[in-house]
Amino acid sequence: MSSKFSKLLRVSALSLGVLALALAGSPARAWEPTKTVEFIVPAGTGGGADQMARFIQAVVQKHNLMKEPLVVINKSGGAGAEGFLDVQGAKGDPHKLIITLSNLFTTPMATGVPFNWKNLTPVSMMALDEFVLWVNADTPYKTVQEYTDAAKKAGPGKFKMGGTGSKQEDQIVTVALEKATGAKFTYVPFKGGGAVATQLVGKHVDSSVNNPIEAVAQWRAGKLRPICVFDDARLPYKDKVTADMAWGDIPTCKEQGVNMSYVMLRGIFMPGGVPAEAVNYYVDLLAKVRATPEWADFMKTGAFNQTALTGEAYRKWVADAEVLHHELMKEAGFLAK
């Protein structure tokens, strides 16, 4: 072997060694989606979860926050069990997200369907959603007592309460309202909050406990009237929604003598067994969504409680909420036999 060729080999080997060391010392490329990400909504179209999921999708697209598409898919069958089982069965798949509401707990408790949130991976609590007692604006009722007194006078079950799904959060709130006031309603379930608002405008039901975002358009149009909000304090939003009222002008139900409150999770999960790098990617993505001016406007329009959590704090909140919902479902008689 010529000395020139031998020297060339030594130089080449040294160069390859330097390159290998450089590659070994450089940080690994951060994970990101490599195909379309499915964003599952375990509820019907038009409701609060559906609206939030589609809003997140729109913000991600507008600000080019993902290279791959984010596609919203509604899977509302079985009170959302269809969606939850789909994501639970996709263990290890980092290209699937699900937005949750309280049916994360109520659906398996009420139906016995083999699903548990512990089989999913918590990503981020985006906000908490409020519940408001709504009536048709053509009715004379301005307070909880006026409305429930009329319901009691009409007789048990004569007044209809519209809500999303059966043995879910809307019916839990309805049962709690009955126990607190002595009124008895016929609960009428619909597939989503959008349908509930439409039915109340059409006077096919007498009231609803829709989330703010599900009924704000009808309130602004003068078709519906808010009676009270089921939270411990009034909403913090002071901008007028109608000519003379802001969200913050709606009294709490507690102010009117109804000693109960209830808020609902709007949170994001992934399947179980996904890489930590993928979870971190979506935590960062959703933080970017929450930092946009569009999100701030969305929170104000929908009168959300803007609590946001990730990591262990989020997991603990969900675990505590599961215990609370088991107690509420048991008290209402909604647990599967």
C-alpha positions as YAML, in Angstrom:
chain: A
units: angstrom
residues:
- id: 1
  name: MET
  ca: [0.00, 0.00, 0.00]
- id: 2
  name: SER
  ca: [1.45, 3.37, -0.99]
- id: 3
  name: SER
  ca: [2.20, 5.83, 1.78]
- id: 4
  name: LYS
  ca: [-0.09, 8.36, 0.07]
- id: 5
  name: PHE
  ca: [-3.03, 5.90, 0.03]
- id: 6
  name: SER
  ca: [-2.34, 4.86, 3.64]
- id: 7
  name: LYS
  ca: [-2.32, 8.48, 4.73]
- id: 8
  name: LEU
  ca: [-5.62, 9.05, 2.89]
- id: 9
  name: LEU
  ca: [-7.23, 6.16, 4.77]
- id: 10
  name: ARG
  ca: [-6.03, 7.52, 8.11]
- id: 11
  name: VAL
  ca: [-7.40, 10.99, 7.31]
- id: 12
  name: SER
  ca: [-10.72, 9.52, 6.15]
- id: 13
  name: ALA
  ca: [-11.04, 7.41, 9.28]
- id: 14
  name: LEU
  ca: [-10.27, 10.42, 11.46]
- id: 15
  name: SER
  ca: [-12.89, 12.51, 9.61]
- id: 16
  name: LEU
  ca: [-15.53, 9.81, 10.04]
- id: 17
  name: GLY
  ca: [-14.69, 9.56, 13.71]
- id: 18
  name: VAL
  ca: [-15.06, 13.30, 14.19]
- id: 19
  name: LEU
  ca: [-18.39, 13.22, 12.31]
- id: 20
  name: ALA
  ca: [-19.68, 10.35, 14.46]
- id: 21
  name: LEU
  ca: [-18.72, 12.20, 17.65]
- id: 22
  name: ALA
  ca: [-20.45, 15.34, 16.39]
- id: 23
  name: LEU
  ca: [-23.63, 13.44, 15.62]
- id: 24
  name: ALA
  ca: [-23.55, 11.65, 18.95]
- id: 25
  name: GLY
  ca: [-23.12, 14.92, 20.81]
- id: 26
  name: SER
  ca: [-25.88, 16.80, 18.98]
- id: 27
  name: PRO
  ca: [-29.41, 16.81, 20.44]
- id: 28
  name: ALA
  ca: [-31.92, 14.44, 18.86]
- id: 29
  name: ARG
  ca: [-34.41, 16.07, 16.53]
- id: 30
  name: ALA
  ca: [-37.62, 16.92, 18.38]
- id: 31
  name: TRP
  ca: [-40.62, 14.71, 17.63]
- id: 32
  name: GLU
  ca: [-43.32, 16.03, 15.34]
- id: 33
  name: PRO
  ca: [-46.24, 14.42, 13.47]
- id: 34
  name: THR
  ca: [-45.42, 12.64, 10.23]
- id: 35
  name: LYS
  ca: [-49.01, 12.22, 9.04]
- id: 36
  name: THR
  ca: [-52.50, 13.62, 9.57]
- id: 37
  name: VAL
  ca: [-53.47, 13.92, 13.26]
- id: 38
  name: GLU
  ca: [-57.02, 12.87, 14.13]
- id: 39
  name: PHE
  ca: [-58.74, 15.07, 16.71]
- id: 40
  name: ILE
  ca: [-61.62, 13.02, 18.14]
- id: 41
  name: VAL
  ca: [-64.73, 14.67, 19.61]
- id: 42
  name: PRO
  ca: [-66.73, 12.17, 21.73]
- id: 43
  name: ALA
  ca: [-69.89, 14.25, 21.24]
- id: 44
  name: GLY
  ca: [-72.13, 15.61, 18.49]
- id: 45
  name: THR
  ca: [-71.58, 18.62, 16.28]
- id: 46
  name: GLY
  ca: [-72.38, 22.11, 17.52]
- id: 47
  name: GLY
  ca: [-71.77, 21.42, 21.21]
- id: 48
  name: GLY
  ca: [-69.08, 22.95, 23.38]
- id: 49
  name: ALA
  ca: [-66.47, 20.22, 22.84]
- id: 50
  name: ASP
  ca: [-67.03, 20.25, 19.09]
- id: 51
  name: GLN
  ca: [-66.77, 24.04, 18.92]
- id: 52
  name: MET
  ca: [-63.55, 24.10, 20.93]
- id: 53
  name: ALA
  ca: [-61.95, 21.32, 18.89]
- id: 54
  name: ARG
  ca: [-62.78, 23.06, 15.63]
- id: 55
  name: PHE
  ca: [-61.56, 26.38, 17.00]
- id: 56
  name: ILE
  ca: [-58.22, 24.81, 17.99]
- id: 57
  name: GLN
  ca: [-57.99, 23.29, 14.51]
- id: 58
  name: ALA
  ca: [-58.62, 26.70, 12.92]
- id: 59
  name: VAL
  ca: [-56.00, 28.45, 15.07]
- id: 60
  name: VAL
  ca: [-53.40, 25.77, 14.34]
- id: 61
  name: GLN
  ca: [-54.07, 26.11, 10.63]
- id: 62
  name: LYS
  ca: [-54.14, 29.93, 10.61]
- id: 63
  name: HIS
  ca: [-50.82, 30.25, 12.42]
- id: 64
  name: ASN
  ca: [-49.15, 27.26, 10.69]
- id: 65
  name: LEU
  ca: [-48.42, 25.63, 14.04]
- id: 66
  name: MET
  ca: [-48.28, 22.10, 12.55]
- id: 67
  name: LYS
  ca: [-46.80, 20.83, 9.30]
- id: 68
  name: GLU
  ca: [-49.32, 18.00, 9.06]
- id: 69
  name: PRO
  ca: [-53.14, 18.47, 8.98]
- id: 70
  name: LEU
  ca: [-55.24, 18.33, 12.14]
- id: 71
  name: VAL
  ca: [-58.64, 16.81, 11.31]
- id: 72
  name: VAL
  ca: [-61.65, 16.92, 13.66]
- id: 73
  name: ILE
  ca: [-63.76, 13.73, 13.74]
- id: 74
  name: ASN
  ca: [-67.00, 13.42, 15.73]
- id: 75
  name: LYS
  ca: [-67.61, 10.03, 17.33]
- id: 76
  name: SER
  ca: [-70.62, 10.54, 19.58]
- id: 77
  name: GLY
  ca: [-72.10, 7.03, 19.62]
- id: 78
  name: GLY
  ca: [-72.89, 5.52, 23.01]
- id: 79
  name: ALA
  ca: [-72.71, 8.86, 24.84]
- id: 80
  name: GLY
  ca: [-69.18, 9.33, 23.54]
- id: 81
  name: ALA
  ca: [-68.06, 5.74, 24.18]
- id: 82
  name: GLU
  ca: [-67.35, 5.36, 20.46]
- id: 83
  name: GLY
  ca: [-64.73, 8.09, 20.61]
- id: 84
  name: PHE
  ca: [-63.18, 7.02, 23.90]
- id: 85
  name: LEU
  ca: [-62.88, 3.37, 22.86]
- id: 86
  name: ASP
  ca: [-61.33, 4.43, 19.56]
- id: 87
  name: VAL
  ca: [-58.57, 6.37, 21.30]
- id: 88
  name: GLN
  ca: [-58.14, 3.80, 24.08]
- id: 89
  name: GLY
  ca: [-57.65, 1.16, 21.37]
- id: 90
  name: ALA
  ca: [-54.98, 3.23, 19.59]
- id: 91
  name: LYS
  ca: [-52.31, 2.60, 22.25]
- id: 92
  name: GLY
  ca: [-48.95, 4.05, 21.26]
- id: 93
  name: ASP
  ca: [-50.35, 6.11, 18.37]
- id: 94
  name: PRO
  ca: [-49.08, 9.71, 18.69]
- id: 95
  name: HIS
  ca: [-51.22, 10.87, 15.76]
- id: 96
  name: LYS
  ca: [-54.50, 10.82, 17.67]
- id: 97
  name: LEU
  ca: [-55.93, 13.32, 20.16]
- id: 98
  name: ILE
  ca: [-59.28, 13.51, 21.94]
- id: 99
  name: ILE
  ca: [-61.01, 16.47, 23.56]
- id: 100
  name: THR
  ca: [-62.85, 15.49, 26.70]
- id: 101
  name: LEU
  ca: [-65.81, 16.68, 28.66]
- id: 102
  name: SER
  ca: [-67.31, 15.15, 31.77]
- id: 103
  name: ASN
  ca: [-68.47, 12.10, 29.80]
- id: 104
  name: LEU
  ca: [-64.86, 11.03, 30.30]
- id: 105
  name: PHE
  ca: [-66.25, 9.83, 33.65]
- id: 106
  name: THR
  ca: [-70.01, 9.65, 33.23]
- id: 107
  name: THR
  ca: [-70.12, 7.42, 30.15]
- id: 108
  name: PRO
  ca: [-68.26, 4.42, 31.63]
- id: 109
  name: MET
  ca: [-69.98, 4.89, 34.99]
- id: 110
  name: ALA
  ca: [-73.45, 4.96, 33.45]
- id: 111
  name: THR
  ca: [-73.00, 2.30, 30.78]
- id: 112
  name: GLY
  ca: [-70.34, -0.05, 32.09]
- id: 113
  name: VAL
  ca: [-68.46, 0.32, 28.79]
- id: 114
  name: PRO
  ca: [-64.87, -0.95, 29.27]
- id: 115
  name: PHE
  ca: [-63.13, 2.41, 29.22]
- id: 116
  name: ASN
  ca: [-61.14, 4.30, 31.85]
- id: 117
  name: TRP
  ca: [-59.33, 7.61, 31.47]
- id: 118
  name: LYS
  ca: [-56.25, 6.06, 33.11]
- id: 119
  name: ASN
  ca: [-55.73, 4.17, 29.85]
- id: 120
  name: LEU
  ca: [-55.18, 7.51, 28.12]
- id: 121
  name: THR
  ca: [-52.38, 10.06, 28.42]
- id: 122
  name: PRO
  ca: [-53.33, 13.48, 29.84]
- id: 123
  name: VAL
  ca: [-51.90, 16.31, 27.73]
- id: 124
  name: SER
  ca: [-53.45, 19.64, 28.71]
- id: 125
  name: MET
  ca: [-56.48, 21.13, 30.43]
- id: 126
  name: MET
  ca: [-57.49, 23.91, 28.06]
- id: 127
  name: ALA
  ca: [-60.20, 25.47, 30.26]
- id: 128
  name: LEU
  ca: [-63.21, 24.69, 32.42]
- id: 129
  name: ASP
  ca: [-66.69, 25.22, 31.00]
- id: 130
  name: GLU
  ca: [-69.60, 26.78, 32.83]
- id: 131
  name: PHE
  ca: [-73.27, 25.83, 32.98]
- id: 132
  name: VAL
  ca: [-76.08, 28.37, 32.75]
- id: 133
  name: LEU
  ca: [-79.81, 27.88, 33.32]
- id: 134
  name: TRP
  ca: [-81.51, 29.20, 30.17]
- id: 135
  name: VAL
  ca: [-85.16, 29.86, 29.33]
- id: 136
  name: ASN
  ca: [-86.88, 31.14, 26.21]
- id: 137
  name: ALA
  ca: [-86.85, 34.94, 26.14]
- id: 138
  name: ASP
  ca: [-90.61, 35.00, 25.50]
- id: 139
  name: THR
  ca: [-91.29, 33.57, 28.96]
- id: 140
  name: PRO
  ca: [-91.69, 35.85, 32.01]
- id: 141
  name: TYR
  ca: [-89.14, 34.08, 34.22]
- id: 142
  name: LYS
  ca: [-86.26, 36.23, 35.50]
- id: 143
  name: THR
  ca: [-85.10, 34.25, 38.56]
- id: 144
  name: VAL
  ca: [-84.58, 30.62, 39.54]
- id: 145
  name: GLN
  ca: [-87.43, 30.84, 42.03]
- id: 146
  name: GLU
  ca: [-89.88, 32.22, 39.47]
- id: 147
  name: TYR
  ca: [-89.02, 29.43, 37.07]
- id: 148
  name: THR
  ca: [-88.98, 26.56, 39.54]
- id: 149
  name: ASP
  ca: [-92.15, 27.81, 41.23]
- id: 150
  name: ALA
  ca: [-93.87, 27.71, 37.83]
- id: 151
  name: ALA
  ca: [-92.54, 24.20, 37.25]
- id: 152
  name: LYS
  ca: [-93.82, 23.03, 40.63]
- id: 153
  name: LYS
  ca: [-97.20, 24.66, 40.04]
- id: 154
  name: ALA
  ca: [-97.53, 22.93, 36.66]
- id: 155
  name: GLY
  ca: [-96.88, 19.56, 38.28]
- id: 156
  name: PRO
  ca: [-94.06, 16.98, 38.28]
- id: 157
  name: GLY
  ca: [-92.57, 16.45, 34.84]
- id: 158
  name: LYS
  ca: [-94.71, 19.03, 33.04]
- id: 159
  name: PHE
  ca: [-91.75, 21.29, 32.36]
- id: 160
  name: LYS
  ca: [-89.09, 19.88, 30.01]
- id: 161
  name: MET
  ca: [-85.36, 20.36, 30.52]
- id: 162
  name: GLY
  ca: [-83.30, 19.90, 27.36]
- id: 163
  name: GLY
  ca: [-79.76, 18.61, 27.63]
- id: 164
  name: THR
  ca: [-76.93, 16.84, 25.86]
- id: 165
  name: GLY
  ca: [-77.06, 13.06, 26.29]
- id: 166
  name: SER
  ca: [-78.47, 10.91, 29.06]
- id: 167
  name: LYS
  ca: [-76.86, 10.40, 32.49]
- id: 168
  name: GLN
  ca: [-74.21, 12.94, 31.56]
- id: 169
  name: GLU
  ca: [-73.32, 16.35, 32.93]
- id: 170
  name: ASP
  ca: [-76.48, 18.17, 31.77]
- id: 171
  name: GLN
  ca: [-78.70, 15.61, 33.45]
- id: 172
  name: ILE
  ca: [-76.49, 15.59, 36.55]
- id: 173
  name: VAL
  ca: [-76.98, 19.36, 36.83]
- id: 174
  name: THR
  ca: [-80.72, 18.92, 36.24]
- id: 175
  name: VAL
  ca: [-81.04, 16.34, 39.05]
- id: 176
  name: ALA
  ca: [-79.04, 18.57, 41.38]
- id: 177
  name: LEU
  ca: [-81.33, 21.50, 40.53]
- id: 178
  name: GLU
  ca: [-84.38, 19.34, 41.26]
- id: 179
  name: LYS
  ca: [-83.00, 18.31, 44.65]
- id: 180
  name: ALA
  ca: [-82.12, 21.89, 45.54]
- id: 181
  name: THR
  ca: [-85.50, 23.40, 44.56]
- id: 182
  name: GLY
  ca: [-88.08, 20.63, 44.76]
- id: 183
  name: ALA
  ca: [-89.07, 21.08, 41.09]
- id: 184
  name: LYS
  ca: [-89.36, 17.96, 38.90]
- id: 185
  name: PHE
  ca: [-88.54, 18.13, 35.20]
- id: 186
  name: THR
  ca: [-88.86, 15.76, 32.29]
- id: 187
  name: TYR
  ca: [-85.30, 15.56, 30.98]
- id: 188
  name: VAL
  ca: [-85.11, 15.45, 27.16]
- id: 189
  name: PRO
  ca: [-81.73, 14.38, 25.74]
- id: 190
  name: PHE
  ca: [-80.27, 15.59, 22.44]
- id: 191
  name: LYS
  ca: [-77.02, 14.77, 20.65]
- id: 192
  name: GLY
  ca: [-75.31, 18.12, 21.15]
- id: 193
  name: GLY
  ca: [-75.58, 21.52, 22.78]
- id: 194
  name: GLY
  ca: [-76.35, 23.18, 19.45]
- id: 195
  name: ALA
  ca: [-79.49, 21.09, 19.07]
- id: 196
  name: VAL
  ca: [-80.47, 21.84, 22.67]
- id: 197
  name: ALA
  ca: [-80.33, 25.61, 22.06]
- id: 198
  name: THR
  ca: [-82.36, 25.23, 18.87]
- id: 199
  name: GLN
  ca: [-85.03, 23.21, 20.68]
- id: 200
  name: LEU
  ca: [-85.30, 25.84, 23.42]
- id: 201
  name: VAL
  ca: [-85.63, 28.64, 20.87]
- id: 202
  name: GLY
  ca: [-88.39, 26.61, 19.21]
- id: 203
  name: LYS
  ca: [-90.11, 26.13, 22.60]
- id: 204
  name: HIS
  ca: [-89.97, 22.35, 22.32]
- id: 205
  name: VAL
  ca: [-88.39, 22.35, 25.81]
- id: 206
  name: ASP
  ca: [-88.85, 24.85, 28.64]
- id: 207
  name: SER
  ca: [-85.25, 25.29, 29.76]
- id: 208
  name: SER
  ca: [-81.69, 24.05, 29.35]
- id: 209
  name: VAL
  ca: [-78.40, 24.10, 31.21]
- id: 210
  name: ASN
  ca: [-76.30, 24.75, 28.13]
- id: 211
  name: ASN
  ca: [-72.71, 25.93, 28.31]
- id: 212
  name: PRO
  ca: [-72.32, 29.64, 27.50]
- id: 213
  name: ILE
  ca: [-70.78, 29.09, 24.07]
- id: 214
  name: GLU
  ca: [-73.66, 26.79, 23.07]
- id: 215
  name: ALA
  ca: [-76.30, 29.48, 23.59]
- id: 216
  name: VAL
  ca: [-74.51, 32.82, 23.24]
- id: 217
  name: ALA
  ca: [-75.69, 33.38, 19.66]
- id: 218
  name: GLN
  ca: [-79.32, 32.83, 20.64]
- id: 219
  name: TRP
  ca: [-78.90, 35.07, 23.71]
- id: 220
  name: ARG
  ca: [-77.36, 37.83, 21.61]
- id: 221
  name: ALA
  ca: [-80.24, 37.47, 19.14]
- id: 222
  name: GLY
  ca: [-82.78, 37.98, 21.94]
- id: 223
  name: LYS
  ca: [-84.17, 34.44, 21.72]
- id: 224
  name: LEU
  ca: [-82.93, 33.06, 25.05]
- id: 225
  name: ARG
  ca: [-82.53, 34.46, 28.56]
- id: 226
  name: PRO
  ca: [-79.92, 33.38, 31.14]
- id: 227
  name: ILE
  ca: [-81.29, 32.90, 34.65]
- id: 228
  name: CYS
  ca: [-78.17, 31.96, 36.64]
- id: 229
  name: VAL
  ca: [-74.71, 30.42, 36.33]
- id: 230
  name: PHE
  ca: [-73.83, 27.24, 38.25]
- id: 231
  name: ASP
  ca: [-70.52, 28.40, 39.71]
- id: 232
  name: ASP
  ca: [-69.31, 29.71, 43.05]
- id: 233
  name: ALA
  ca: [-68.67, 33.22, 41.70]
- id: 234
  name: ARG
  ca: [-69.96, 35.36, 38.87]
- id: 235
  name: LEU
  ca: [-68.17, 35.19, 35.54]
- id: 236
  name: PRO
  ca: [-65.37, 37.77, 35.22]
- id: 237
  name: TYR
  ca: [-66.34, 39.06, 31.76]
- id: 238
  name: LYS
  ca: [-67.65, 42.65, 31.73]
- id: 239
  name: ASP
  ca: [-68.07, 43.40, 28.00]
- id: 240
  name: LYS
  ca: [-71.71, 43.58, 26.95]
- id: 241
  name: VAL
  ca: [-73.02, 40.55, 25.05]
- id: 242
  name: THR
  ca: [-76.48, 42.01, 24.57]
- id: 243
  name: ALA
  ca: [-77.51, 45.65, 24.68]
- id: 244
  name: ASP
  ca: [-77.75, 45.64, 28.46]
- id: 245
  name: MET
  ca: [-76.01, 42.52, 29.82]
- id: 246
  name: ALA
  ca: [-72.52, 41.03, 30.09]
- id: 247
  name: TRP
  ca: [-71.67, 37.50, 31.21]
- id: 248
  name: GLY
  ca: [-70.66, 39.03, 34.53]
- id: 249
  name: ASP
  ca: [-74.16, 40.40, 35.03]
- id: 250
  name: ILE
  ca: [-75.66, 36.93, 35.29]
- id: 251
  name: PRO
  ca: [-76.09, 36.07, 38.99]
- id: 252
  name: THR
  ca: [-74.89, 32.75, 40.33]
- id: 253
  name: CYS
  ca: [-77.53, 30.20, 41.21]
- id: 254
  name: LYS
  ca: [-76.12, 30.30, 44.75]
- id: 255
  name: GLU
  ca: [-76.96, 34.01, 44.94]
- id: 256
  name: GLN
  ca: [-80.55, 33.00, 44.27]
- id: 257
  name: GLY
  ca: [-80.65, 30.38, 46.98]
- id: 258
  name: VAL
  ca: [-79.73, 27.27, 44.97]
- id: 259
  name: ASN
  ca: [-76.76, 25.83, 46.84]
- id: 260
  name: MET
  ca: [-74.97, 23.99, 44.04]
- id: 261
  name: SER
  ca: [-72.20, 24.53, 41.51]
- id: 262
  name: TYR
  ca: [-70.69, 22.52, 38.65]
- id: 263
  name: VAL
  ca: [-67.96, 23.15, 36.07]
- id: 264
  name: MET
  ca: [-66.87, 20.85, 33.25]
- id: 265
  name: LEU
  ca: [-63.49, 19.82, 31.90]
- id: 266
  name: ARG
  ca: [-62.35, 20.86, 28.46]
- id: 267
  name: GLY
  ca: [-59.12, 18.90, 28.23]
- id: 268
  name: ILE
  ca: [-56.94, 17.08, 25.72]
- id: 269
  name: PHE
  ca: [-55.75, 13.47, 26.00]
- id: 270
  name: MET
  ca: [-53.75, 11.08, 23.81]
- id: 271
  name: PRO
  ca: [-53.77, 7.28, 23.69]
- id: 272
  name: GLY
  ca: [-51.80, 5.44, 26.35]
- id: 273
  name: GLY
  ca: [-48.24, 4.35, 25.71]
- id: 274
  name: VAL
  ca: [-47.25, 7.29, 23.53]
- id: 275
  name: PRO
  ca: [-43.67, 8.66, 23.57]
- id: 276
  name: ALA
  ca: [-42.95, 11.45, 26.05]
- id: 277
  name: GLU
  ca: [-41.54, 13.49, 23.17]
- id: 278
  name: ALA
  ca: [-44.93, 13.37, 21.44]
- id: 279
  name: VAL
  ca: [-46.75, 14.48, 24.60]
- id: 280
  name: ASN
  ca: [-44.31, 17.38, 24.96]
- id: 281
  name: TYR
  ca: [-44.93, 18.35, 21.35]
- id: 282
  name: TYR
  ca: [-48.69, 18.67, 21.90]
- id: 283
  name: VAL
  ca: [-48.26, 20.42, 25.27]
- id: 284
  name: ASP
  ca: [-46.15, 23.02, 23.46]
- id: 285
  name: LEU
  ca: [-48.57, 23.20, 20.53]
- id: 286
  name: LEU
  ca: [-51.57, 23.82, 22.77]
- id: 287
  name: ALA
  ca: [-49.64, 26.42, 24.79]
- id: 288
  name: LYS
  ca: [-49.05, 28.26, 21.51]
- id: 289
  name: VAL
  ca: [-52.77, 28.06, 20.75]
- id: 290
  name: ARG
  ca: [-53.63, 29.52, 24.17]
- id: 291
  name: ALA
  ca: [-51.16, 32.37, 23.60]
- id: 292
  name: THR
  ca: [-52.96, 33.67, 20.50]
- id: 293
  name: PRO
  ca: [-55.32, 36.67, 20.55]
- id: 294
  name: GLU
  ca: [-57.93, 34.47, 18.90]
- id: 295
  name: TRP
  ca: [-57.93, 32.17, 21.93]
- id: 296
  name: ALA
  ca: [-58.35, 35.11, 24.29]
- id: 297
  name: ASP
  ca: [-61.39, 36.23, 22.29]
- id: 298
  name: PHE
  ca: [-62.76, 32.67, 22.25]
- id: 299
  name: MET
  ca: [-62.45, 32.42, 26.03]
- id: 300
  name: LYS
  ca: [-64.28, 35.72, 26.47]
- id: 301
  name: THR
  ca: [-67.02, 34.91, 23.95]
- id: 302
  name: GLY
  ca: [-67.67, 31.53, 25.56]
- id: 303
  name: ALA
  ca: [-67.28, 32.84, 29.12]
- id: 304
  name: PHE
  ca: [-64.84, 30.07, 30.07]
- id: 305
  name: ASN
  ca: [-63.08, 29.56, 33.37]
- id: 306
  name: GLN
  ca: [-59.51, 29.89, 32.06]
- id: 307
  name: THR
  ca: [-57.84, 27.36, 34.35]
- id: 308
  name: ALA
  ca: [-55.13, 25.53, 32.36]
- id: 309
  name: LEU
  ca: [-53.05, 22.61, 33.64]
- id: 310
  name: THR
  ca: [-50.49, 20.10, 32.33]
- id: 311
  name: GLY
  ca: [-48.40, 17.30, 33.76]
- id: 312
  name: GLU
  ca: [-48.99, 15.92, 37.25]
- id: 313
  name: ALA
  ca: [-51.26, 18.81, 38.26]
- id: 314
  name: TYR
  ca: [-53.59, 17.97, 35.38]
- id: 315
  name: ARG
  ca: [-53.56, 14.25, 36.17]
- id: 316
  name: LYS
  ca: [-54.39, 14.95, 39.82]
- id: 317
  name: TRP
  ca: [-57.28, 17.25, 38.87]
- id: 318
  name: VAL
  ca: [-58.74, 14.54, 36.64]
- id: 319
  name: ALA
  ca: [-58.34, 11.88, 39.35]
- id: 320
  name: ASP
  ca: [-60.15, 14.10, 41.86]
- id: 321
  name: ALA
  ca: [-62.89, 14.87, 39.33]
- id: 322
  name: GLU
  ca: [-63.44, 11.13, 38.78]
- id: 323
  name: VAL
  ca: [-64.13, 10.67, 42.51]
- id: 324
  name: LEU
  ca: [-66.51, 13.64, 42.51]
- id: 325
  name: HIS
  ca: [-68.43, 12.33, 39.51]
- id: 326
  name: HIS
  ca: [-68.77, 8.89, 41.06]
- id: 327
  name: GLU
  ca: [-70.42, 10.52, 44.07]
- id: 328
  name: LEU
  ca: [-72.70, 12.65, 41.87]
- id: 329
  name: MET
  ca: [-73.66, 9.71, 39.66]
- id: 330
  name: LYS
  ca: [-74.35, 7.52, 42.68]
- id: 331
  name: GLU
  ca: [-76.52, 10.18, 44.30]
- id: 332
  name: ALA
  ca: [-78.47, 10.64, 41.06]
- id: 333
  name: GLY
  ca: [-78.93, 6.88, 40.63]
- id: 334
  name: PHE
  ca: [-77.07, 6.86, 37.33]
- id: 335
  name: LEU
  ca: [-74.42, 4.21, 38.02]
- id: 336
  name: ALA
  ca: [-74.60, 1.07, 35.89]
- id: 337
  name: LYS
  ca: [-76.11, -1.85, 37.75]
...
